[in-house]
């Protein structure tokens, strides 16, 4: 009833899951991940115990393949289960029970596992794999969230769940990458009930990048001279004495840098104060 991808970033530090289904709030059931440990997708009569048990196995250094083998061997309902696992290194692993509804299957390789059931056909997982491999990111390149979503979108375009569309989710972990550096949950986005959930999820990824990603140091603009004057005038026009106050209200505080301004923050400020001249 679901198609998903479990993946690891090129630098090995981010781990995550993207999933879509004709199922209410699929993000509440399928994904699990722990920073520096691994990621899991459990689906098709999902055994939610796989999430806790699988992460416990990965935490001890068990490979993805051995984790899949151990979880399914101990499960009397394994014939109806589907599972994807990626560890902190090495190849991912996928499992499809013999009694999963057709079309059902999966593929796996270095750092990823893709699987789906009740799909329109094998093209769904094959197109997801092609999109994942085409999106291989260099260090500092495309985020894992973007890459996972691109693979999910490819599966959706190929037909996805044969019953239709309802929900999608994206979950990514990375050590201290969460809000304020105080959590390992980097991305946790869900579309629980929507006629086009994968597209809506992509829009949420864009908003996540705006509000929560750190700015690229190479793009920062020194907050001096004419630009500093412009920013001050714009802030004054909306009742703020400093950029930090305005950014906090607009939920842009993660993009603040002392002595400089992120071009994305500047664009948001200019959009909020269209009557103020740039210079």
C-alpha positions in Angstrom: 0.0 0.0 0.0 3.1 2.2 0.0 6.3 3.2 -1.7 9.4 4.4 0.2 13.1 5.1 0.0 15.5 4.8 2.9 18.8 6.6 2.2 22.1 7.9 3.6 23.8 11.1 2.5 27.1 11.2 0.5 29.1 12.2 3.6 27.4 9.5 5.7 26.2 11.8 8.3 22.5 12.2 7.4 20.0 9.3 7.3 16.4 9.4 6.3 13.2 8.1 4.9 10.7 9.4 2.3 7.4 7.6 1.9 4.0 8.0 0.1 0.8 6.0 0.2 -3.0 5.8 -0.2 -3.1 5.6 3.6 -3.9 8.2 6.2 -0.8 9.8 7.9 1.7 7.3 6.5 4.5 9.2 8.3 3.1 8.1 11.6 3.8 4.4 10.8 6.5 3.8 8.3 9.7 5.8 9.0 12.3 5.6 11.8 15.8 6.9 12.0 18.5 7.6 14.5 21.6 9.8 13.9 24.9 7.9 13.4 22.9 4.7 13.6 20.5 4.1 10.6 17.1 4.4 9.1 14.2 2.1 8.6 10.9 1.9 6.6 8.4 -0.7 7.7 5.3 -1.1 5.5 2.7 -3.6 4.0 0.9 -4.7 7.2 3.7 -2.7 8.9 5.2 -4.3 11.9 5.9 -1.1 14.0 8.1 -3.1 16.4 10.6 -3.3 13.5 11.4 0.4 14.1 12.6 0.1 17.7 14.1 -3.4 17.3 15.9 -2.6 14.0 17.5 0.6 15.3 18.7 -1.4 18.4 20.4 -3.9 16.1 21.9 -1.2 13.9 23.2 0.6 17.0 25.4 -2.5 17.8 27.0 -2.4 14.3 24.8 -5.0 12.7 24.7 -4.5 8.9 21.5 -3.5 7.1 21.2 -7.0 5.5 21.6 -8.8 8.8 19.1 -6.4 10.5 16.6 -7.3 7.8 17.3 -11.0 8.2 17.0 -10.9 12.0 13.8 -8.9 12.1 12.0 -11.0 9.5 13.2 -14.3 10.8 11.7 -13.6 14.2 8.3 -12.4 12.8 5.6 -15.0 12.1 3.8 -12.5 9.9 6.9 -11.8 7.7 5.1 -13.1 4.5 2.9 -9.9 4.6 5.7 -7.5 5.5 7.9 -5.1 3.6 11.0 -3.5 5.0 13.9 -1.3 4.0 17.0 -0.6 6.1 20.2 1.6 5.7 23.0 1.6 8.3 25.7 4.1 9.0 27.8 2.6 6.2 27.6 0.0 3.5 24.8 -1.3 1.3 21.1 -0.9 2.2 18.8 -3.9 2.3 15.2 -4.5 1.3 12.7 -7.3 2.0 9.3 -8.1 0.4 7.2 -11.0 1.8 5.7 -13.5 -0.5 2.1 -12.5 0.4 2.4 -8.8 -0.2 -0.1 -7.5 -2.7 1.1 -7.1 -6.2 2.9 -5.3 -7.6 5.4 -5.6 -4.8 9.2 -5.5 -4.7 12.3 -3.5 -4.0 15.9 -2.7 -5.0 18.9 -1.7 -2.8 22.5 -0.5 -3.2 25.2 1.4 -1.5 23.5 3.7 1.0 19.9 3.2 -0.1 16.9 0.8 -0.1 13.7 1.3 -2.2 10.5 -0.7 -1.8 6.8 -0.6 -2.6 3.6 -2.7 -2.7 0.2 -2.4 -4.4 2.1 -0.4 -7.0 1.1 0.3 -10.6 4.2 -1.7 -11.6 7.9 -2.3 -11.3 8.6 1.1 -13.0 7.8 2.8 -9.7 10.8 1.5 -7.8 13.1 1.5 -10.9 12.4 5.1 -11.6 13.0 5.9 -7.9 16.3 4.2 -8.0 17.3 6.1 -11.2 16.4 9.4 -9.6 18.3 8.6 -6.4 21.4 7.6 -8.4 21.2 10.7 -10.6 21.0 13.0 -7.6 24.2 11.8 -6.0 25.4 14.9 -4.1 28.9 16.1 -3.5 29.9 17.3 0.0 28.0 20.5 0.6 25.7 19.8 -2.4 22.1 18.8 -2.6 20.6 18.0 0.8 19.5 14.5 1.6 15.9 15.8 2.0 15.9 17.1 -1.5 17.4 13.8 -2.9 14.9 11.6 -1.1 12.0 13.7 -2.2 13.3 13.7 -5.8 13.3 9.9 -5.7 9.8 9.8 -4.2 8.5 12.2 -6.8 9.9 10.0 -9.6 8.0 7.0 -8.1 4.8 9.1 -7.9 5.2 10.2 -11.6 5.6 6.5 -12.6 2.3 5.7 -11.0 2.9 5.1 -7.4 0.3 3.4 -5.3 -2.2 1.8 -7.6 -5.1 2.7 -5.3 -4.4 6.5 -5.5 -2.8 9.2 -3.3 -3.4 10.3 0.2 -0.3 11.0 2.3 3.5 11.4 2.2 6.3 12.1 4.7 10.0 12.9 5.0 12.1 12.2 8.0 15.9 13.0 8.2 18.3 12.8 11.1 21.8 14.2 11.5 23.8 14.8 14.7 22.9 18.3 16.2 21.2 19.4 12.9 17.8 20.1 14.4 16.4 23.5 15.4 19.0 25.5 17.4 21.4 22.6 17.2 19.6 21.0 20.1 18.1 18.0 18.3 19.2 15.3 15.8 16.0 15.5 13.9 16.9 17.7 10.9 13.7 17.3 8.9 10.3 16.0 10.0 7.6 16.9 7.4 4.2 15.2 6.9 1.3 15.6 4.6 -1.4 13.4 6.2 -4.4 13.8 3.9 -4.1 15.5 0.5 -5.0 14.7 -3.1 -1.5 15.4 -4.2 0.7 14.7 -1.2 4.1 14.2 -2.9 3.8 17.6 -4.6 2.7 19.2 -1.3 5.6 17.6 0.5 8.0 19.2 -2.1 6.6 22.6 -1.2 7.1 21.9 2.5 10.8 21.0 1.7 11.2 24.4 0.1 9.8 26.1 3.2 12.0 24.0 5.5 15.0 25.1 3.5 14.0 28.8 3.9 13.2 28.6 7.6 15.7 26.1 9.0 18.7 25.6 6.8 21.8 27.5 7.6 22.9 30.2 5.1 25.6 29.5 2.6 28.7 31.5 3.9 29.7 32.2 0.3 26.5 34.1 -0.3 26.4 36.3 2.8 26.3 40.1 2.3 28.2 42.4 4.7 25.8 44.4 6.6 27.6 47.7 6.1 27.2 51.0 4.3 24.3 51.4 1.9 22.9 47.9 2.6 22.9 48.5 6.3 21.1 51.8 5.9 18.5 50.1 3.7 17.9 47.3 6.2 17.6 49.8 9.0 15.0 51.8 7.1 13.0 48.8 6.2 13.0 47.5 9.8 12.0 50.9 11.1 9.0 50.9 8.7 7.6 47.7 10.3 8.4 48.7 13.8 11.7 46.9 14.6 14.9 48.3 15.9 17.1 45.4 14.7 17.2 42.5 12.3 17.1 39.9 15.0 13.8 41.1 16.3 12.1 41.0 12.9 13.7 37.7 11.9 12.5 36.1 15.2 8.9 37.1 14.5 9.2 35.9 10.9 10.7 32.5 11.9 14.0 33.3 10.1 16.2 33.3 13.2 18.2 30.2 12.0 19.5 32.3 9.1 20.9 35.1 11.2 24.7 35.8 11.0 26.5 38.5 13.0 27.6 41.4 10.8 26.0 40.0 7.6 22.7 39.2 6.1 21.6 36.1 4.2 20.3 37.1 0.7 17.1 35.0 1.4 16.5 37.0 4.6 17.0 40.2 2.7 14.6 39.1 0.0 11.9 38.3 2.6 12.5 41.7 4.3 12.2 43.5 0.9 9.0 41.6 0.1 7.6 42.7 3.5 8.4 46.4 2.9 7.8 47.0 -0.8 7.3 50.7 -0.4 10.8 51.3 0.9 13.4 52.2 -1.7 16.5 50.0 -2.0 18.9 53.0 -1.7 
